[in-house]
Amino acid sequence: MKATPLSNCERRFLLRAIEERKRLDGRQCYDYRNVRISFGADYGCCIVELGKTRVLAQVSCELVPPKPNRPTEGILFFNLELSPMAAPGFEPGRQQELLVKLNRLIERCLRNSRCIDTESLCVVAGEKVWQIRLDLHLLNHDGNIIDAASIAGIVALCHFRRPDVSVQGQEVTVYTPEERDPVPLSIHHMPICVSFAFFQQGTYLLVDPSEREERVMDGVLVIAMNKHREICTMQSSGGIMLVKDQVLRCSKITAVKVAEITELIQKALENDQKVRKEGGKFGFAESIPNQKITTFKMESAAIDTNNVEEQAEEIITNADPPSEVFAKPILHTPGTAQIGEGIENSWGDLEESEREEAGEDEGESEATAFECQKMESEETSTMRETKDEPIVLSDSEEEEVVILEPQELPRKTRSQTNSKQENTSKKAFNKRRKKKRAAY
């Protein structure tokens, strides 16, 4: 695991806080983080949360031939995976040193402690036995992976149910859960790991170290114990020398923590079994707190659908009759119409005001039109005079000037030009009039 190293300032700050008996999350030195257990829809699936550290456990089984040296015992297989989803320092597809150490510690805690009766997993001696596989997936890493993994592993094994079988001669019949109830595993005791972090060569001690505390610790001691105060395994790493009193103190603390966690596990298993028998809702989706926005639920309200037709008839008879609708159009002004009740149309009023303004402008525009007619008459007279004059060709070699007689325009085009000039003059006059009004 290649985690980002802490700076010298952060390291000094953490060590100074540990010397003052203070922790970043507000716990005391011997306090354990809260443990939360939630089960999946299938047997043998659970998620254990130790603070912010999360581990998913899944148990499966299959019939396989036994080992040659142990023909009457089942097979146990444990596997822990550290994915980059849990922490960016974990590299996929590589057997890291931390992963190998954790897998060995889990095997020693669960297999070497003989917590599971392997002889009860035998179906036919020397031919078929049950192979129990426990897969652990680290979902989020916030320190103390081994404790969370050991709790998740033992909870999943206690919650698991294998199919029931029957043997008749050489024939083995495996029954489905609908045909026969699944059979739980035979578990003698529940070993649970508790980790202790040491600082400054064992001077200071912390229980359940977090991820940042693990970076600055000098060594760690892991003790696996059951509720009967039987030590199943013990491992010390980090190169620190511990005296007998330190180990005894840690074992006493472990006994207290294991008793509390074991009681919590038993209560969680009993509650899940009770809910499944009563037919209630269970699984990861039901264990999500309802305080979140995405998990708000509306309770279904009962609706009485009896005598719906009679109630509808009573409502129709007691209701007021609908108002009359006049389909005949109402004529306010010529060119406008209105159907029903609404706002009266004001287009007619606007047209009348425009007509009044146009009448006022007619007298002023007559003078401009008379002047335009004079200009047109003068232009036509000059064109007639030039019509009788001959075309003169010059003999000069430098330039040849040709004077052509202008063609006489038809009357229709003249009338069109006159109307265009009148329109342009009216528009110009209206613009001037609007400017004067705005000035006043």
Buried (B, 14 or more C-beta within 10 A) or exposed (E): BEEEEBEEEEBEBBBEEBEEEEBEEEBEEBBBBEBBBBBBEEBBBBBBBBBEBBBBBBBBBEBEEBEEEEBEBBBBEBEBBBEEEBBEBBEEEEEBEEBEBBBEBBBBBBBEBEBBEBEBBBBBEEBBBBBBBBBBBBBBBBBBBBBBBBBBBBBBBBBBBBBBBEEEEEEBEEBEEEEBEBBBBEBEBBBBBBBBBBBEEBEBBBBBBBBBBBBBBBBBBBBBBBBEEEBBBBBBEEEBEBEEEBBEBBBEBBBEBBBEBBEBBEEBBEEBEEBEEEEEEBBBEBBEEEEEEEEEEEEEEEEEEEEEEEEEEEEEEEEEEEEEEEEEEBEBBEEBEEEEEEEEBEEBEEEEEEEEEEEEBEEEBEEBBEEBEEEBEEEEEEBEEEEEEEEEEEEEEEEEEEEEEEEEEEEEEBEEEBEEBBEEBBEEBBEEBEEEEEEE
